Structures are given as C-alpha cells and as structure tokens.
Amino acid sequence: MDPAVQTLIVLAVMAVLFVTEIIPLAITSMGGAIAVGLLGIIPRSQVFSGLSNSTVVLFAGMFVIGGAMFHTGLAQKIGITVVEKAGKSENALMFSLMAVTAVMSSVLSNTGTAAALLPVVLGICAAAKIPASRQLMPMAFAASIGGIITLVGTPPNIIANGALQAAGLRQFGFFEFAWIGIPLTIAAILFMMLIGKRFLPKHILSADVEVEQEVENVSNDPKKMLYAGIILLIVVIDMALSASIKWLPSLSMAAIIGAILCVLTGCLKEKEAYISIDWVTIFLFAGMMPVATAMDKSGAGKLIADTVIAIMGDNPSPYFATAVLFLLSCILTQFMSNTASCALLAPIGIAIAQGMGASPHAVLMAIAVAASCAFATPVGTPPNTIVLGPGEYSFMDYVKAGIPLIVVCFVVSLVIIPMVWPFF
C-alpha cells in the first residue's frame, strides 16, 4: 500500500479517536506516532523525537510558571483587584472581567485563569446581585480568545510555529500573534457587551453553588507573589527580545530557567511543579510531531492539498482556501482538543498554501486562530467546561452565544489576517 494512503488511514483513525475520545487523547497521539513508525513511514528512531522537541520543553516550563502564579495567589489577587473596581454594572463588570481574563490568558494557562477567577466572579456577582450565568460564559470565551495574543498563550499558536519550523519556513514572533489576537479580543468584548449578552441565560444560582468554591494550596505570601510576578515578567521580556538579541536565552531555555527559579524561590513545591504540567498537552504535541513528519515525507499532505485544490478549481483563491481551513479547524475544535485540531490541519495548510504558490503564514494563522474559537460547545475547551456547572448552563446556551461570536471572529480574521500576512 502506498505510504501516503497508509498515513491518511492512520490520520483518519486518529481523527475519529480524537473526536470520540474513546481512548485518552495523549494515547491516541503517541499511538499514531508508533503506528507510522511500525509501518516504516518514518524511521523508528524518530517515533519519539517529539519528546525532545524544544517546543515540548517550552510547554512544560510555562505550565510551571503559570502554576506558580496560581499557587502563590498572585493570579487570584490580580483578578480580584481588577474585577472589584468595575462596580455593580453588568456591562462594566463584563468589560473588566473579559479584559483581565484575556490579558492573563495571553501569558498563562487559559484553564488556570478561568479556574482562578471562577470563585471571584461568583462572589462578586452575588454581592452585585447579578446572575453569575451572565458573566461566567463571557469570562470563559475571553480566556480562550486571549490566548491568541502571544506565542505561549495557547497550544495552537506554538503548534503552528512548530509546523513552520518543520517545513523550514520563517516562524511567527512572540508578539506577532497580537496583530490578530488584540483585534479579536476587542471585537469579542464589544460583541458580548452589545449583542452577545442577549443570548446569555439568567439563571438564579443556588447559594450552595456560590459558596462551595474552594481555593486549595494557595500560599498568599506577598514575597512569593512578588517573586512569581518578577519571574513571569523577565521570562516574557526575554521571549519578546530573544529573536533580535542573540545572547539572550531561547524561548524554551527562558521557560525552563523561569520554572526552576519558581521552585528555588518557593513559589511552588517540586511536586506542585510536576502537577502544574499538563501532560496530556505534552504527549499530544510530542506524538503529533512524528505524524506531521510522516505526512510530509509520505506525500500524504500533498495528496490532501491536491485534492482540496482540485475541488476548489483550477485557480483557487487563497482567501477561499483560508476561509475553508478556518471553518474546518473551527468545527473540529468544538468537539476535540484545539491542540489536536491545529496539529492535524497545520501541515495540511502549509501544503495547500505552497500548492497555490502562496505564503503559508496567513493560512497557518487562520488555522491556529480558529482552533481557539471553541465557543459553541461546553466541551470545546476547558474554560467552557469549568463554568458549565457553576453557571448551570445547558448545551444550547453555548450554541446560542457561541456561534454568533464565531461568526464575528471569522469575519474579523478574514479581513485582518491577509492584511498582516499577505498571500503573495
């Protein structure tokens, strides 16, 4: 059987398993890497090469630094300070809450940010006598969209960069994502305040739901908060400048140095550092890297690209291709990991763009952005799931508020992305 066909079969099986989650995501990813190795599509020595990728190290380091922010209580304190200043107006609270959530999520785990702010929002909504269901979903949406702003804000951004690296192309800069991330964040906040709030339910939550929110293992030590804040600031500055100042540590080195300092300064214990790392993301990414290599080496990516281009016609428009891949990535991410959906589509996007003779950067950016637009289901992204119970939301609540926001992000992306990253 042709290696390209074998690779596509493996990819199809992985896609089904990703969507259904019959087996854990990480096992599906690593299983795919093992499969392409056993089939001889890639050398067996490369099956676990993803685990040694510098991006995996970057993930781990930033997870630990984010964990330090939460364990010291600094993340919670930032949230409380900003949100409390908003007062009791629903719109003012929504603006402040979404803004601070987006900013925090741009450099921290969006899951951790949502989890840290959840009890804060519930308490403030109770004091302001505003239904928390009117604020929790906007907060979850902001956590997802804020991650688009920087390279480390959300896994799809790093995966898109990894795909560019694997293809030997220029990678995105640390803050380059902000060109689309900031406009999308502004558009999302304005939409939710002016129109989106009309789709939000008004559930009067029980007292038990609001009271039974616990914050565990938080030190609230001012000195440790200061250490965590300084470490994060130095790491972010290094990541922003390392591309232009060669003697500075690379992204992965800066992240690991920061993680080590977090443990040495007592911001979190060694065991807490290990717990802070999202190992599913680590192994999911590490497994998809060899699969992406297999798609490239076997010609499977080119086969898909040729098929899609043939369907589009003899002279496909890169705008149309970008729109199609945005929608495909967005649909997939509603039901499967945004990391997985981006990892599946990134090499395909590069192949399609190159097949049209266009720069792949716009296509990759669209795929990554769409993978973060998981607004229409409660399982699309962890922040959505976190607020499901406390907000007493139904599946349709996400559909009603999420789909219009996806449309807004789709339009804004197709206008801005080609302007910042031209096709030709």
BATORNU-659928 format. One line per field, with one value per residue (C-alpha): residue number from 1; x, z, y; residue in three letters. Coordinates in nm, 2 decimals. Layout:
! BATORNU-659928
resi <- c(NUM / ...) .
x <- c(X / ...) .
z <- c(Z / ...) .
y <- c(Y / ...) .
resn <- c(ALA / ...) .
END
This chain:
! BATORNU-659928
resi <- c(1 / 2 / 3 / 4 / 5 / 6 / 7 / 8 / 9 / 10 / 11 / 12 / 13 / 14 / 15 / 16 / 17 / 18 / 19 / 20 / 21 / 22 / 23 / 24 / 25 / 26 / 27 / 28 / 29 / 30 / 31 / 32 / 33 / 34 / 35 / 36 / 37 / 38 / 39 / 40 / 41 / 42 / 43 / 44 / 45 / 46 / 47 / 48 / 49 / 50 / 51 / 52 / 53 / 54 / 55 / 56 / 57 / 58 / 59 / 60 / 61 / 62 / 63 / 64 / 65 / 66 / 67 / 68 / 69 / 70 / 71 / 72 / 73 / 74 / 75 / 76 / 77 / 78 / 79 / 80 / 81 / 82 / 83 / 84 / 85 / 86 / 87 / 88 / 89 / 90 / 91 / 92 / 93 / 94 / 95 / 96 / 97 / 98 / 99 / 100 / 101 / 102 / 103 / 104 / 105 / 106 / 107 / 108 / 109 / 110 / 111 / 112 / 113 / 114 / 115 / 116 / 117 / 118 / 119 / 120 / 121 / 122 / 123 / 124 / 125 / 126 / 127 / 128 / 129 / 130 / 131 / 132 / 133 / 134 / 135 / 136 / 137 / 138 / 139 / 140 / 141 / 142 / 143 / 144 / 145 / 146 / 147 / 148 / 149 / 150 / 151 / 152 / 153 / 154 / 155 / 156 / 157 / 158 / 159 / 160 / 161 / 162 / 163 / 164 / 165 / 166 / 167 / 168 / 169 / 170 / 171 / 172 / 173 / 174 / 175 / 176 / 177 / 178 / 179 / 180 / 181 / 182 / 183 / 184 / 185 / 186 / 187 / 188 / 189 / 190 / 191 / 192 / 193 / 194 / 195 / 196 / 197 / 198 / 199 / 200 / 201 / 202 / 203 / 204 / 205 / 206 / 207 / 208 / 209 / 210 / 211 / 212 / 213 / 214 / 215 / 216 / 217 / 218 / 219 / 220 / 221 / 222 / 223 / 224 / 225 / 226 / 227 / 228 / 229 / 230 / 231 / 232 / 233 / 234 / 235 / 236 / 237 / 238 / 239 / 240 / 241 / 242 / 243 / 244 / 245 / 246 / 247 / 248 / 249 / 250 / 251 / 252 / 253 / 254 / 255 / 256 / 257 / 258 / 259 / 260 / 261 / 262 / 263 / 264 / 265 / 266 / 267 / 268 / 269 / 270 / 271 / 272 / 273 / 274 / 275 / 276 / 277 / 278 / 279 / 280 / 281 / 282 / 283 / 284 / 285 / 286 / 287 / 288 / 289 / 290 / 291 / 292 / 293 / 294 / 295 / 296 / 297 / 298 / 299 / 300 / 301 / 302 / 303 / 304 / 305 / 306 / 307 / 308 / 309 / 310 / 311 / 312 / 313 / 314 / 315 / 316 / 317 / 318 / 319 / 320 / 321 / 322 / 323 / 324 / 325 / 326 / 327 / 328 / 329 / 330 / 331 / 332 / 333 / 334 / 335 / 336 / 337 / 338 / 339 / 340 / 341 / 342 / 343 / 344 / 345 / 346 / 347 / 348 / 349 / 350 / 351 / 352 / 353 / 354 / 355 / 356 / 357 / 358 / 359 / 360 / 361 / 362 / 363 / 364 / 365 / 366 / 367 / 368 / 369 / 370 / 371 / 372 / 373 / 374 / 375 / 376 / 377 / 378 / 379 / 380 / 381 / 382 / 383 / 384 / 385 / 386 / 387 / 388 / 389 / 390 / 391 / 392 / 393 / 394 / 395 / 396 / 397 / 398 / 399 / 400 / 401 / 402 / 403 / 404 / 405 / 406 / 407 / 408 / 409 / 410 / 411 / 412 / 413 / 414 / 415 / 416 / 417 / 418 / 419 / 420 / 421 / 422 / 423 / 424) .
x <- c(0.00 / 0.12 / 0.28 / 0.07 / -0.25 / -0.12 / -0.05 / -0.40 / -0.56 / -0.36 / -0.47 / -0.83 / -0.83 / -0.67 / -0.92 / -1.21 / -1.04 / -0.97 / -1.34 / -1.49 / -1.22 / -1.28 / -0.92 / -0.73 / -0.60 / -0.24 / -0.26 / -0.41 / -0.14 / 0.15 / -0.02 / -0.03 / 0.35 / 0.41 / 0.19 / 0.37 / 0.70 / 0.59 / 0.46 / 0.80 / 0.67 / 0.93 / 1.25 / 1.17 / 1.44 / 1.21 / 0.89 / 0.96 / 1.16 / 0.87 / 0.96 / 1.29 / 1.15 / 1.22 / 0.85 / 0.77 / 1.02 / 0.86 / 0.52 / 0.65 / 0.83 / 0.53 / 0.30 / 0.51 / 0.54 / 0.16 / 0.12 / 0.34 / 0.12 / -0.18 / -0.01 / 0.12 / -0.23 / -0.09 / -0.33 / -0.63 / -0.52 / -0.49 / -0.83 / -0.99 / -0.83 / -0.93 / -1.28 / -1.38 / -1.31 / -1.57 / -1.86 / -2.20 / -2.30 / -2.34 / -2.17 / -1.88 / -1.83 / -1.83 / -1.58 / -1.34 / -1.38 / -1.32 / -1.03 / -0.84 / -0.91 / -0.78 / -0.47 / -0.40 / -0.47 / -0.22 / 0.07 / -0.09 / -0.29 / -0.65 / -0.77 / -0.59 / -0.70 / -1.07 / -1.04 / -0.87 / -1.13 / -1.44 / -1.48 / -1.40 / -1.68 / -1.93 / -1.86 / -1.88 / -2.19 / -2.36 / -2.26 / -2.38 / -2.69 / -2.62 / -2.68 / -2.34 / -2.46 / -2.44 / -2.07 / -1.92 / -1.96 / -1.81 / -1.52 / -1.47 / -1.48 / -1.22 / -0.99 / -0.99 / -0.96 / -0.70 / -0.46 / -0.43 / -0.24 / 0.11 / 0.30 / 0.26 / -0.10 / -0.25 / -0.11 / -0.23 / -0.01 / 0.30 / 0.19 / 0.15 / 0.51 / 0.63 / 0.48 / 0.65 / 0.98 / 0.94 / 0.87 / 1.19 / 0.98 / 1.00 / 0.83 / 0.60 / 0.74 / 0.64 / 0.40 / 0.33 / 0.01 / -0.11 / -0.18 / -0.49 / -0.53 / -0.59 / -0.85 / -1.03 / -1.03 / -1.17 / -1.43 / -1.53 / -1.57 / -1.77 / -1.99 / -2.06 / -2.14 / -2.36 / -2.52 / -2.39 / -2.54 / -2.88 / -2.81 / -2.70 / -2.94 / -3.04 / -3.01 / -3.05 / -2.79 / -2.84 / -2.65 / -2.47 / -2.32 / -2.18 / -2.05 / -1.89 / -1.59 / -1.26 / -0.92 / -0.67 / -0.29 / -0.27 / 0.01 / -0.10 / 0.26 / 0.33 / 0.70 / 0.63 / 0.37 / 0.64 / 0.89 / 0.63 / 0.54 / 0.91 / 0.99 / 0.70 / 0.78 / 1.15 / 1.06 / 0.81 / 1.05 / 1.32 / 1.08 / 0.99 / 1.35 / 1.54 / 1.48 / 1.66 / 1.91 / 2.10 / 2.28 / 1.95 / 1.82 / 1.59 / 1.22 / 1.25 / 1.56 / 1.39 / 1.08 / 1.28 / 1.50 / 1.18 / 1.03 / 1.35 / 1.35 / 0.98 / 1.08 / 1.40 / 1.22 / 0.95 / 0.67 / 0.56 / 0.70 / 0.86 / 0.56 / 0.33 / 0.55 / 0.51 / 0.13 / 0.11 / 0.23 / -0.05 / 0.10 / -0.19 / -0.08 / 0.29 / 0.23 / -0.04 / 0.21 / 0.50 / 0.30 / 0.17 / 0.51 / 0.62 / 0.28 / 0.32 / 0.67 / 0.51 / 0.25 / 0.53 / 0.77 / 0.50 / 0.33 / 0.00 / -0.01 / 0.05 / -0.22 / -0.48 / -0.36 / -0.40 / -0.75 / -0.87 / -0.72 / -0.89 / -1.22 / -1.16 / -1.10 / -0.80 / -0.73 / -0.82 / -0.83 / -0.61 / -0.88 / -1.13 / -0.88 / -0.81 / -1.18 / -1.24 / -0.95 / -1.07 / -1.41 / -1.28 / -1.04 / -1.33 / -1.57 / -1.32 / -1.22 / -1.58 / -1.56 / -1.19 / -0.88 / -0.78 / -0.42 / -0.52 / -0.73 / -0.44 / -0.18 / -0.39 / -0.45 / -0.13 / 0.08 / -0.22 / -0.25 / 0.12 / 0.09 / -0.22 / -0.07 / 0.25 / 0.05 / -0.11 / 0.22 / 0.11 / 0.28 / 0.15 / 0.17 / -0.19 / -0.33 / -0.14 / -0.26 / -0.62 / -0.60 / -0.45 / -0.70 / -0.99 / -0.87 / -0.91 / -1.26 / -1.41 / -1.72 / -2.02 / -2.00 / -1.92 / -1.65 / -1.47 / -1.22 / -1.15 / -1.27 / -1.61 / -1.63 / -1.52 / -1.81 / -2.07 / -2.18 / -2.14 / -2.33 / -2.60 / -2.57 / -2.72 / -2.55 / -2.78 / -2.67 / -2.32 / -2.47 / -2.68 / -2.40 / -2.10 / -2.20 / -2.26 / -1.92 / -1.76 / -1.91 / -1.76 / -1.42 / -1.44 / -1.52 / -1.25 / -0.99 / -1.06 / -1.02 / -0.71 / -0.50 / -0.44 / -0.36 / -0.09 / 0.04 / -0.01 / -0.05 / 0.19) .
z <- c(0.00 / -0.08 / 0.22 / 0.16 / 0.18 / 0.49 / 0.66 / 0.57 / 0.72 / 1.04 / 1.04 / 0.98 / 1.27 / 1.49 / 1.40 / 1.49 / 1.82 / 1.89 / 1.83 / 2.03 / 2.30 / 2.33 / 2.45 / 2.60 / 2.37 / 2.46 / 2.39 / 2.05 / 1.96 / 2.08 / 1.92 / 1.59 / 1.62 / 1.69 / 1.40 / 1.14 / 1.28 / 1.27 / 0.91 / 0.81 / 0.70 / 0.93 / 1.08 / 1.41 / 1.57 / 1.51 / 1.67 / 2.00 / 1.86 / 1.95 / 2.32 / 2.26 / 2.07 / 2.22 / 2.20 / 2.44 / 2.69 / 2.63 / 2.72 / 3.04 / 3.16 / 3.10 / 3.27 / 3.59 / 3.58 / 3.54 / 3.83 / 4.04 / 3.97 / 4.10 / 4.39 / 4.53 / 4.49 / 4.25 / 3.97 / 4.20 / 4.35 / 4.01 / 3.92 / 4.24 / 4.22 / 3.86 / 3.87 / 4.20 / 4.06 / 3.79 / 4.03 / 4.01 / 3.65 / 3.44 / 3.13 / 3.33 / 3.51 / 3.19 / 3.02 / 3.32 / 3.36 / 2.99 / 2.96 / 3.27 / 3.17 / 2.82 / 2.94 / 3.20 / 2.94 / 2.70 / 2.91 / 3.15 / 3.11 / 3.00 / 3.20 / 3.51 / 3.46 / 3.43 / 3.74 / 3.94 / 3.85 / 3.89 / 4.27 / 4.23 / 3.97 / 4.18 / 4.49 / 4.31 / 4.12 / 4.45 / 4.60 / 4.29 / 4.27 / 3.90 / 3.78 / 3.75 / 3.43 / 3.27 / 3.34 / 3.36 / 2.99 / 2.87 / 3.10 / 2.95 / 2.60 / 2.69 / 2.84 / 2.51 / 2.28 / 2.50 / 2.45 / 2.08 / 2.17 / 2.23 / 2.12 / 2.45 / 2.52 / 2.38 / 2.24 / 1.88 / 1.84 / 1.94 / 1.72 / 1.42 / 1.48 / 1.51 / 1.17 / 1.01 / 1.17 / 1.05 / 0.69 / 0.71 / 0.70 / 0.90 / 1.23 / 1.40 / 1.65 / 2.02 / 1.99 / 1.62 / 1.71 / 1.88 / 1.53 / 1.51 / 1.88 / 2.01 / 1.74 / 1.80 / 2.18 / 2.13 / 1.89 / 2.12 / 2.42 / 2.22 / 2.08 / 2.41 / 2.58 / 2.29 / 2.14 / 2.28 / 2.63 / 2.47 / 2.42 / 2.78 / 3.02 / 3.35 / 3.59 / 3.96 / 4.11 / 4.44 / 4.74 / 4.76 / 4.42 / 4.50 / 4.84 / 4.77 / 4.58 / 4.73 / 4.66 / 4.76 / 4.81 / 4.78 / 4.99 / 4.97 / 5.07 / 4.94 / 4.90 / 4.69 / 4.49 / 4.41 / 4.31 / 4.08 / 3.91 / 3.86 / 3.71 / 3.47 / 3.37 / 3.30 / 3.10 / 2.89 / 2.82 / 2.72 / 2.49 / 2.32 / 2.27 / 2.22 / 1.84 / 1.80 / 2.08 / 2.02 / 2.35 / 2.54 / 2.63 / 2.37 / 2.44 / 2.58 / 2.79 / 2.93 / 3.02 / 3.20 / 3.38 / 3.50 / 3.61 / 3.81 / 3.97 / 4.07 / 4.26 / 4.41 / 4.54 / 4.70 / 4.48 / 4.45 / 4.56 / 4.33 / 4.34 / 4.27 / 3.97 / 3.83 / 3.89 / 3.71 / 3.38 / 3.15 / 3.05 / 2.80 / 2.60 / 2.63 / 2.49 / 2.25 / 2.09 / 2.11 / 1.93 / 1.65 / 1.55 / 1.40 / 1.24 / 1.08 / 0.96 / 0.82 / 0.63 / 0.48 / 0.39 / 0.26 / 0.04 / 0.23 / 0.29 / -0.07 / -0.16 / 0.06 / -0.07 / -0.43 / -0.36 / -0.19 / -0.46 / -0.73 / -0.55 / -0.54 / -0.92 / -1.14 / -1.00 / -0.63 / -0.43 / -0.12 / 0.05 / -0.02 / 0.09 / 0.41 / 0.48 / 0.43 / 0.66 / 0.92 / 0.92 / 0.93 / 1.22 / 1.40 / 1.35 / 1.47 / 1.78 / 1.91 / 1.98 / 2.01 / 2.16 / 2.00 / 2.02 / 1.82 / 1.56 / 1.49 / 1.49 / 1.23 / 1.00 / 1.02 / 0.79 / 0.55 / 0.55 / 0.46 / 0.18 / 0.04 / 0.05 / -0.12 / -0.38 / -0.47 / -0.47 / -0.17 / 0.16 / 0.42 / 0.71 / 0.66 / 0.63 / 0.94 / 1.14 / 1.04 / 1.14 / 1.48 / 1.55 / 1.45 / 1.68 / 1.97 / 1.87 / 2.06 / 2.18 / 2.07 / 2.30 / 2.67 / 2.57 / 2.31 / 2.56 / 2.94 / 3.03 / 2.88 / 3.08 / 3.40 / 3.40 / 3.28 / 3.63 / 3.83 / 3.55 / 3.53 / 3.15 / 2.90 / 2.58 / 2.38 / 2.59 / 2.44 / 2.09 / 2.12 / 2.25 / 2.08 / 1.72 / 1.67 / 1.83 / 1.60 / 1.30 / 1.43 / 1.47 / 1.13 / 0.96 / 1.16 / 1.09 / 0.71 / 0.70 / 0.92 / 0.86 / 0.48 / 0.55 / 0.81 / 0.64 / 0.26 / 0.05 / -0.22) .
y <- c(0.00 / 0.35 / 0.52 / 0.83 / 0.62 / 0.44 / 0.78 / 0.90 / 0.59 / 0.64 / 1.01 / 0.92 / 0.67 / 0.93 / 1.19 / 0.96 / 0.88 / 1.25 / 1.34 / 1.05 / 1.03 / 0.65 / 0.64 / 0.93 / 1.20 / 1.15 / 0.78 / 0.84 / 1.08 / 0.86 / 0.56 / 0.74 / 0.81 / 0.45 / 0.34 / 0.54 / 0.41 / 0.04 / 0.09 / 0.22 / 0.56 / 0.73 / 0.58 / 0.41 / 0.63 / 0.93 / 0.79 / 0.96 / 1.25 / 1.48 / 1.44 / 1.60 / 1.89 / 2.23 / 2.32 / 2.05 / 2.19 / 2.54 / 2.40 / 2.24 / 2.55 / 2.78 / 2.54 / 2.55 / 2.93 / 2.95 / 2.71 / 2.94 / 3.23 / 3.04 / 2.87 / 3.20 / 3.36 / 3.63 / 3.54 / 3.54 / 3.88 / 4.04 / 3.91 / 4.03 / 4.38 / 4.45 / 4.30 / 4.46 / 4.80 / 4.75 / 4.82 / 4.66 / 4.75 / 4.43 / 4.59 / 4.74 / 4.41 / 4.22 / 4.45 / 4.44 / 4.07 / 3.98 / 4.23 / 4.10 / 3.73 / 3.79 / 3.96 / 3.69 / 3.41 / 3.57 / 3.45 / 3.20 / 2.88 / 2.98 / 2.68 / 2.80 / 3.16 / 3.06 / 2.83 / 3.11 / 3.37 / 3.14 / 3.19 / 3.56 / 3.60 / 3.41 / 3.61 / 3.95 / 3.85 / 3.76 / 4.09 / 4.29 / 4.07 / 3.99 / 3.64 / 3.47 / 3.30 / 3.64 / 3.67 / 3.32 / 3.23 / 3.57 / 3.50 / 3.15 / 3.30 / 3.57 / 3.30 / 3.12 / 3.42 / 3.60 / 3.31 / 3.41 / 3.73 / 3.57 / 3.27 / 3.09 / 3.19 / 2.88 / 2.55 / 2.60 / 2.91 / 2.70 / 2.41 / 2.65 / 2.77 / 2.41 / 2.33 / 2.63 / 2.52 / 2.16 / 2.30 / 2.52 / 2.84 / 3.16 / 3.13 / 3.37 / 3.61 / 3.60 / 3.90 / 3.87 / 3.69 / 4.01 / 4.16 / 3.94 / 3.85 / 4.20 / 4.29 / 3.96 / 4.03 / 4.38 / 4.25 / 3.97 / 4.21 / 4.46 / 4.19 / 4.03 / 4.36 / 4.49 / 4.19 / 3.86 / 3.93 / 3.90 / 3.52 / 3.46 / 3.29 / 3.45 / 3.16 / 3.24 / 3.02 / 2.84 / 2.96 / 2.63 / 2.66 / 3.01 / 2.92 / 2.58 / 2.72 / 2.64 / 2.76 / 2.50 / 2.51 / 2.89 / 3.05 / 3.41 / 3.50 / 3.86 / 3.78 / 3.47 / 3.66 / 3.92 / 3.65 / 3.48 / 3.82 / 3.92 / 3.57 / 3.58 / 3.94 / 3.86 / 3.54 / 3.73 / 4.01 / 3.76 / 3.58 / 3.91 / 4.01 / 3.68 / 3.67 / 4.00 / 3.98 / 3.66 / 3.63 / 3.60 / 3.25 / 3.09 / 3.06 / 2.71 / 2.79 / 3.10 / 2.90 / 2.63 / 2.88 / 3.06 / 2.73 / 2.63 / 2.98 / 2.93 / 2.62 / 2.75 / 3.07 / 2.86 / 2.99 / 2.63 / 2.29 / 2.04 / 1.81 / 2.11 / 2.19 / 1.85 / 1.86 / 2.20 / 2.05 / 1.95 / 1.61 / 1.55 / 1.85 / 1.75 / 1.40 / 1.51 / 1.75 / 1.51 / 1.24 / 1.46 / 1.59 / 1.25 / 1.21 / 1.55 / 1.44 / 1.12 / 1.33 / 1.54 / 1.25 / 1.02 / 1.28 / 1.25 / 1.62 / 1.69 / 1.44 / 1.61 / 1.95 / 1.84 / 1.70 / 2.02 / 2.24 / 2.02 / 2.07 / 2.44 / 2.46 / 2.53 / 2.88 / 2.85 / 3.17 / 3.17 / 3.37 / 3.09 / 2.82 / 3.02 / 3.05 / 2.68 / 2.58 / 2.83 / 2.68 / 2.32 / 2.40 / 2.58 / 2.29 / 2.03 / 2.23 / 2.24 / 1.86 / 1.78 / 1.93 / 2.26 / 2.13 / 1.82 / 2.01 / 2.25 / 1.97 / 1.78 / 2.08 / 2.28 / 2.06 / 2.03 / 2.41 / 2.45 / 2.20 / 2.37 / 2.72 / 2.60 / 2.42 / 2.75 / 2.93 / 3.14 / 3.22 / 2.97 / 3.22 / 3.36 / 3.00 / 2.88 / 3.19 / 3.12 / 2.76 / 2.85 / 3.13 / 2.91 / 2.63 / 2.88 / 2.97 / 2.68 / 2.87 / 2.66 / 2.36 / 2.30 / 2.05 / 2.26 / 2.40 / 2.35 / 2.71 / 2.63 / 2.31 / 2.48 / 2.72 / 2.47 / 2.35 / 2.68 / 2.87 / 2.60 / 2.62 / 2.38 / 2.27 / 2.50 / 2.80 / 2.76 / 2.72 / 3.03 / 3.26 / 3.08 / 3.06 / 3.43 / 3.50 / 3.25 / 3.44 / 3.76 / 3.60 / 3.45 / 3.79 / 3.98 / 3.71 / 3.71 / 4.08 / 4.13 / 3.81 / 3.87 / 4.23 / 4.15 / 3.83 / 3.88 / 3.57 / 3.70) .
resn <- c(MET / ASP / PRO / ALA / VAL / GLN / THR / LEU / ILE / VAL / LEU / ALA / VAL / MET / ALA / VAL / LEU / PHE / VAL / THR / GLU / ILE / ILE / PRO / LEU / ALA / ILE / THR / SER / MET / GLY / GLY / ALA / ILE / ALA / VAL / GLY / LEU / LEU / GLY / ILE / ILE / PRO / ARG / SER / GLN / VAL / PHE / SER / GLY / LEU / SER / ASN / SER / THR / VAL / VAL / LEU / PHE / ALA / GLY / MET / PHE / VAL / ILE / GLY / GLY / ALA / MET / PHE / HIS / THR / GLY / LEU / ALA / GLN / LYS / ILE / GLY / ILE / THR / VAL / VAL / GLU / LYS / ALA / GLY / LYS / SER / GLU / ASN / ALA / LEU / MET / PHE / SER / LEU / MET / ALA / VAL / THR / ALA / VAL / MET / SER / SER / VAL / LEU / SER / ASN / THR / GLY / THR / ALA / ALA / ALA / LEU / LEU / PRO / VAL / VAL / LEU / GLY / ILE / CYS / ALA / ALA / ALA / LYS / ILE / PRO / ALA / SER / ARG / GLN / LEU / MET / PRO / MET / ALA / PHE / ALA / ALA / SER / ILE / GLY / GLY / ILE / ILE / THR / LEU / VAL / GLY / THR / PRO / PRO / ASN / ILE / ILE / ALA / ASN / GLY / ALA / LEU / GLN / ALA / ALA / GLY / LEU / ARG / GLN / PHE / GLY / PHE / PHE / GLU / PHE / ALA / TRP / ILE / GLY / ILE / PRO / LEU / THR / ILE / ALA / ALA / ILE / LEU / PHE / MET / MET / LEU / ILE / GLY / LYS / ARG / PHE / LEU / PRO / LYS / HIS / ILE / LEU / SER / ALA / ASP / VAL / GLU / VAL / GLU / GLN / GLU / VAL / GLU / ASN / VAL / SER / ASN / ASP / PRO / LYS / LYS / MET / LEU / TYR / ALA / GLY / ILE / ILE / LEU / LEU / ILE / VAL / VAL / ILE / ASP / MET / ALA / LEU / SER / ALA / SER / ILE / LYS / TRP / LEU / PRO / SER / LEU / SER / MET / ALA / ALA / ILE / ILE / GLY / ALA / ILE / LEU / CYS / VAL / LEU / THR / GLY / CYS / LEU / LYS / GLU / LYS / GLU / ALA / TYR / ILE / SER / ILE / ASP / TRP / VAL / THR / ILE / PHE / LEU / PHE / ALA / GLY / MET / MET / PRO / VAL / ALA / THR / ALA / MET / ASP / LYS / SER / GLY / ALA / GLY / LYS / LEU / ILE / ALA / ASP / THR / VAL / ILE / ALA / ILE / MET / GLY / ASP / ASN / PRO / SER / PRO / TYR / PHE / ALA / THR / ALA / VAL / LEU / PHE / LEU / LEU / SER / CYS / ILE / LEU / THR / GLN / PHE / MET / SER / ASN / THR / ALA / SER / CYS / ALA / LEU / LEU / ALA / PRO / ILE / GLY / ILE / ALA / ILE / ALA / GLN / GLY / MET / GLY / ALA / SER / PRO / HIS / ALA / VAL / LEU / MET / ALA / ILE / ALA / VAL / ALA / ALA / SER / CYS / ALA / PHE / ALA / THR / PRO / VAL / GLY / THR / PRO / PRO / ASN / THR / ILE / VAL / LEU / GLY / PRO / GLY / GLU / TYR / SER / PHE / MET / ASP / TYR / VAL / LYS / ALA / GLY / ILE / PRO / LEU / ILE / VAL / VAL / CYS / PHE / VAL / VAL / SER / LEU / VAL / ILE / ILE / PRO / MET / VAL / TRP / PRO / PHE / PHE) .
END
